[in-house]
Amino acid sequence: ENKDLGSKKFEDNLQKQENNITEVGESDVTKDLRETFEMYKSGKQDDATEAQLRQMILHIQELNMNAIIRKNAEASKATKNVFALITMLGTLCFLLSFTFVINFPGMIANPISELTNGIQEIANKNYSSRLNFSSKDEFGEVAGAFNDMAKRLDEFEHSNLNQLMFEKKRIETIINSMKDAIIGFDEHSKILFANSVAIQLLGIIEKDVIGKYAPDVALRNDLLRNLLAKTQNEKLLKIFADNKESYFSKEYIEIFSQEVKIGEVIVLRNITQFQELDLAKTNFIATISHELKTPLSSMQMSLKLIEDERIGNLNE
């Protein structure tokens, strides 16, 4: 019974060996071991056969031990090579890091300094200024973008658009220098501009007016609300200005482009001087009329008395 159990266990291990042949020569020894074991099972169970089986098992064990020793030597050699390679890489990384630490401040500071100087030149309207970076890194890209910007600014400085902007500023200057209050609106009733006289009359800060929706601003400004009421176009406006009660006439000017309304302008003309002249004229005529009426009335009464027949006939 023990022999059968041993044979079964031997059979299991032999099958595992047959499924795990990894070394040179191990296959032949395993094959011989199988044949010898089959002979042993068939009845040839003598000492010589058992010795032969032991010899084959030791041979297989020797093959695997030699393989382990060889692979261990190869692993040790590979480990030494890897350690040497890591040492070389570590040294190289140290040298690169040291070089980087030494040169990094200059690599960063010099391009930034040059970029700062270039920006200052652009701020001074020297649009011919350019950055010359030979590197192909991010600083090179920044230099390329900067040079493109400077080129476009230089073109803009000498373009028709720049001339239009100059004319726009000149028109704004002229409007601000006028004594009449002028307020411009777009087609959506947003305030485009208001000269200094208009801002002063409205009593609002310019940034709270320009670009705002006029009806919204009019909610907290009585004067603008009256200006937007077009039914009062013919009435004179009394506004306290120049430390006195002043008179203004209101005029609406609609702006059209190709028969499409694109905005309107409200003009408040200061006619205080004319009102004062008209009042002086009225007072002058009233005074003259009064001064002339007094002697004329006295003379007229005397003539009526003379013509009265009750006091006698008037001789030649």
C-alpha positions as CSV (number, residue, x, y, z in Angstrom):
1,E,0.0,0.0,0.0
2,N,2.8,2.4,0.9
3,K,4.6,1.5,-2.4
4,D,1.4,2.3,-4.4
5,L,1.1,5.6,-2.6
6,G,4.7,6.4,-3.3
7,S,4.3,5.5,-7.0
8,K,1.3,7.8,-7.3
9,K,3.2,10.6,-5.6
10,F,6.2,10.0,-7.9
11,E,3.8,10.0,-10.9
12,D,2.4,13.4,-9.9
13,N,5.8,14.9,-9.5
14,L,7.0,13.4,-12.7
15,Q,4.1,15.0,-14.6
16,K,4.9,18.3,-13.0
17,Q,8.5,17.9,-14.2
18,E,7.4,17.1,-17.7
19,N,5.3,20.3,-17.8
20,N,8.2,22.4,-16.5
21,I,11.2,21.6,-18.7
22,T,13.3,24.8,-19.0
23,E,17.0,23.8,-19.3
24,V,19.0,22.3,-22.1
25,G,19.3,18.5,-21.7
26,E,16.5,18.3,-19.1
27,S,14.0,17.0,-21.7
28,D,16.2,13.9,-22.5
29,V,16.8,13.1,-18.9
30,T,13.1,13.5,-18.1
31,K,12.2,11.2,-21.0
32,D,14.6,8.6,-19.8
33,L,13.2,9.0,-16.3
34,R,9.7,8.3,-17.7
35,E,10.8,5.2,-19.5
36,T,12.6,3.9,-16.5
37,F,9.7,4.6,-14.2
38,E,7.3,2.8,-16.6
39,M,9.6,-0.2,-16.4
40,Y,9.6,0.1,-12.7
41,K,5.8,0.1,-12.6
42,S,5.6,-2.9,-14.9
43,G,7.3,-5.1,-12.4
44,K,11.1,-4.5,-12.7
45,Q,11.4,-3.2,-9.2
46,D,14.9,-4.2,-8.4
47,D,17.7,-2.2,-6.7
48,A,19.4,-1.4,-10.0
49,T,16.2,0.2,-11.4
50,E,15.7,2.3,-8.2
51,A,19.3,3.4,-8.3
52,Q,18.9,4.4,-11.9
53,L,15.8,6.4,-11.0
54,R,17.7,8.2,-8.2
55,Q,20.6,8.9,-10.6
56,M,18.2,10.5,-13.1
57,I,16.5,12.5,-10.4
58,L,19.8,13.8,-9.2
59,H,20.8,14.7,-12.8
60,I,17.6,16.7,-13.2
61,Q,18.3,18.4,-9.9
62,E,21.8,19.1,-10.9
63,L,20.7,20.7,-14.2
64,N,18.3,23.0,-12.3
65,M,20.8,23.9,-9.7
66,N,23.4,24.8,-12.3
67,A,20.7,26.9,-14.1
68,I,19.9,28.7,-10.8
69,I,23.6,29.4,-10.2
70,R,24.1,30.6,-13.8
71,K,21.0,32.8,-13.7
72,N,22.1,34.2,-10.3
73,A,25.5,35.1,-11.8
74,E,23.8,36.7,-14.8
75,A,21.5,38.7,-12.4
76,S,24.4,39.8,-10.3
77,K,26.3,40.9,-13.4
78,A,23.1,42.8,-14.7
79,T,22.8,44.4,-11.2
80,K,26.4,45.6,-11.3
81,N,25.8,47.0,-14.8
82,V,22.6,48.7,-13.8
83,F,24.3,50.2,-10.7
84,A,27.1,51.4,-12.9
85,L,24.6,52.9,-15.3
86,I,22.6,54.5,-12.4
87,T,25.9,56.0,-11.1
88,M,26.7,57.4,-14.5
89,L,23.2,58.8,-14.9
90,G,23.3,60.3,-11.4
91,T,26.6,62.0,-12.1
92,L,25.3,63.3,-15.4
93,C,22.1,64.6,-13.8
94,F,24.2,66.3,-11.1
95,L,26.4,68.0,-13.7
96,L,23.3,69.1,-15.7
97,S,21.6,70.4,-12.6
98,F,24.7,72.3,-11.4
99,T,25.0,73.8,-14.9
100,F,21.3,74.7,-14.9
101,V,21.5,76.3,-11.5
102,I,24.4,78.4,-12.6
103,N,23.0,79.5,-15.9
104,F,19.2,79.5,-15.1
105,P,19.0,83.1,-13.6
106,G,20.7,84.5,-16.6
107,M,18.6,82.5,-19.0
108,I,15.4,83.9,-17.4
109,A,16.5,87.4,-16.3
110,N,18.2,88.5,-19.6
111,P,15.2,87.8,-21.9
112,I,12.8,89.3,-19.3
113,S,15.0,92.4,-19.1
114,E,15.1,92.7,-22.9
115,L,11.3,92.2,-23.1
116,T,10.8,94.9,-20.5
117,N,13.0,97.3,-22.5
118,G,11.0,96.5,-25.6
119,I,7.7,97.2,-23.9
120,Q,9.0,100.5,-22.7
121,E,10.0,101.4,-26.2
122,I,6.5,100.6,-27.5
123,A,5.0,102.7,-24.6
124,N,7.2,105.6,-25.9
125,K,5.6,105.0,-29.4
126,N,8.9,103.7,-30.8
127,Y,7.2,101.0,-32.9
128,S,10.4,100.2,-34.8
129,S,11.7,98.4,-31.7
130,R,12.2,94.6,-32.1
131,L,13.3,91.7,-29.9
132,N,16.1,89.4,-31.1
133,F,15.9,86.0,-29.4
134,S,17.7,83.2,-31.1
135,S,16.2,80.5,-28.9
136,K,13.2,78.4,-30.1
137,D,11.6,78.1,-26.6
138,E,8.8,80.0,-25.1
139,F,10.9,83.2,-25.0
140,G,11.4,82.9,-28.7
141,E,7.6,82.6,-29.2
142,V,7.1,85.6,-27.0
143,A,9.6,87.6,-29.0
144,G,7.9,86.6,-32.3
145,A,4.5,87.7,-30.9
146,F,6.0,91.0,-29.6
147,N,7.7,91.7,-33.0
148,D,4.4,91.0,-34.8
149,M,2.6,93.4,-32.4
150,A,5.2,96.1,-32.9
151,K,4.9,95.7,-36.7
152,R,1.1,96.0,-36.6
153,L,1.3,99.0,-34.3
154,D,3.8,100.6,-36.7
155,E,1.5,99.9,-39.6
156,F,-1.4,101.3,-37.6
157,E,0.5,104.5,-36.8
158,H,0.9,105.2,-40.5
159,S,-2.5,103.9,-41.7
160,N,-5.7,105.6,-42.7
161,L,-7.3,104.3,-39.5
162,N,-4.9,106.3,-37.4
163,Q,-5.8,109.4,-39.4
164,L,-9.5,108.6,-38.8
165,M,-8.8,108.3,-35.1
166,F,-6.9,111.6,-35.2
167,E,-9.9,113.3,-36.9
168,K,-12.3,111.7,-34.4
169,K,-10.3,113.1,-31.5
170,R,-10.2,116.5,-33.2
171,I,-14.0,116.5,-33.6
172,E,-14.4,115.5,-30.0
173,T,-12.1,118.4,-29.0
174,I,-14.2,120.8,-31.2
175,I,-17.4,119.6,-29.6
176,N,-16.0,120.0,-26.1
177,S,-14.9,123.5,-26.9
178,M,-18.4,124.6,-28.0
179,K,-20.5,126.7,-25.6
180,D,-23.6,124.8,-26.5
181,A,-24.5,121.6,-24.7
182,I,-24.4,118.7,-27.1
183,I,-25.5,115.1,-26.4
184,G,-25.3,112.3,-29.0
185,F,-27.3,109.0,-29.0
186,D,-27.1,105.9,-31.1
187,E,-30.1,104.2,-32.7
188,H,-30.7,102.2,-29.4
189,S,-30.8,105.4,-27.3
190,K,-27.4,104.8,-25.8
191,I,-25.4,107.9,-25.0
192,L,-22.4,108.1,-27.3
193,F,-20.9,111.4,-26.3
194,A,-21.7,114.5,-24.2
195,N,-19.5,117.5,-24.2
196,S,-18.2,119.2,-21.0
197,V,-21.0,121.8,-21.1
198,A,-23.7,119.1,-21.2
199,I,-22.0,117.1,-18.4
200,Q,-21.9,120.3,-16.3
201,L,-25.6,121.0,-16.9
202,L,-26.6,117.4,-16.2
203,G,-24.6,117.4,-13.0
204,I,-23.4,113.8,-13.6
205,I,-20.0,112.3,-13.8
206,E,-19.0,111.6,-17.4
207,K,-18.3,107.9,-16.8
208,D,-21.9,107.5,-15.5
209,V,-23.3,108.9,-18.8
210,I,-21.2,107.7,-21.7
211,G,-22.3,104.3,-23.0
212,K,-25.3,104.2,-20.7
213,Y,-28.9,103.6,-21.8
214,A,-30.4,107.2,-21.8
215,P,-33.8,106.3,-20.3
216,D,-32.1,104.6,-17.4
217,V,-29.9,107.7,-16.7
218,A,-33.0,109.9,-17.0
219,L,-34.7,108.0,-14.1
220,R,-32.4,109.9,-11.8
221,N,-31.8,113.1,-13.7
222,D,-34.7,115.5,-14.3
223,L,-33.0,117.6,-17.0
224,L,-32.2,114.6,-19.2
225,R,-35.8,113.4,-18.7
226,N,-37.0,116.7,-20.0
227,L,-34.6,116.6,-22.9
228,L,-35.9,113.2,-23.9
229,A,-39.5,114.4,-23.9
230,K,-39.7,115.6,-27.5
231,T,-43.1,117.2,-27.0
232,Q,-41.3,120.1,-25.3
233,N,-39.3,120.9,-28.3
234,E,-40.6,124.4,-28.7
235,K,-40.4,125.4,-25.1
236,L,-37.5,127.3,-23.5
237,L,-35.7,125.6,-20.7
238,K,-34.8,127.5,-17.5
239,I,-31.6,126.0,-16.1
240,F,-29.5,127.3,-13.3
241,A,-26.1,127.8,-14.9
242,D,-23.2,130.2,-14.5
243,N,-24.5,131.1,-11.1
244,K,-27.7,132.5,-12.5
245,E,-31.0,131.4,-14.0
246,S,-30.2,130.8,-17.7
247,Y,-32.3,130.1,-20.7
248,F,-31.7,127.3,-23.3
249,S,-33.4,126.4,-26.5
250,K,-33.7,122.7,-27.3
251,E,-33.1,121.2,-30.8
252,Y,-33.3,117.6,-32.0
253,I,-31.1,116.6,-35.0
254,E,-31.8,113.1,-36.4
255,I,-28.9,111.4,-38.1
256,F,-29.6,109.1,-41.1
257,S,-27.4,106.9,-43.2
258,Q,-28.9,105.6,-46.5
259,E,-32.3,106.5,-45.2
260,V,-31.8,104.5,-42.0
261,K,-31.8,106.4,-38.7
262,I,-28.5,105.7,-36.9
263,G,-28.8,108.1,-34.1
264,E,-29.7,111.6,-33.0
265,V,-28.2,114.7,-31.3
266,I,-29.7,117.0,-28.8
267,V,-28.4,120.6,-28.8
268,L,-29.0,123.0,-26.0
269,R,-28.3,126.5,-27.1
270,N,-27.7,129.1,-24.4
271,I,-29.9,132.0,-25.3
272,T,-29.6,133.8,-21.9
273,Q,-27.9,136.8,-23.5
274,F,-30.7,137.2,-26.1
275,Q,-33.4,136.8,-23.4
276,E,-31.6,139.5,-21.3
277,L,-31.5,141.7,-24.4
278,D,-35.2,141.1,-25.1
279,L,-36.1,141.9,-21.4
280,A,-34.0,145.1,-21.6
281,K,-35.9,146.0,-24.9
282,T,-39.2,145.4,-23.2
283,N,-38.3,147.5,-20.2
284,F,-37.0,150.3,-22.4
285,I,-40.2,150.5,-24.5
286,A,-42.3,150.4,-21.3
287,T,-40.3,153.2,-19.8
288,I,-40.4,155.3,-23.0
289,S,-44.2,154.7,-23.3
290,H,-44.7,155.8,-19.7
291,E,-42.6,159.0,-20.1
292,L,-44.3,160.0,-23.3
293,K,-47.8,159.3,-22.0
294,T,-47.6,161.8,-19.1
295,P,-47.1,165.1,-21.2
296,L,-49.3,163.9,-23.9
297,S,-52.2,163.3,-21.5
298,S,-51.7,166.8,-20.0
299,M,-51.7,168.4,-23.4
300,Q,-54.8,166.4,-24.5
301,M,-56.7,167.5,-21.4
302,S,-55.8,171.1,-22.0
303,L,-57.0,170.9,-25.6
304,K,-60.3,169.4,-24.5
305,L,-60.8,172.2,-22.0
306,I,-60.2,174.8,-24.8
307,E,-62.6,173.1,-27.1
308,D,-65.3,173.0,-24.4
309,E,-68.0,175.7,-25.4
310,R,-69.0,176.1,-21.8
311,I,-66.0,178.2,-21.2
312,G,-66.5,180.4,-24.3
313,N,-65.9,180.4,-27.9
314,L,-62.3,180.1,-29.2
315,N,-61.3,183.2,-31.2
316,E,-59.0,183.0,-34.1
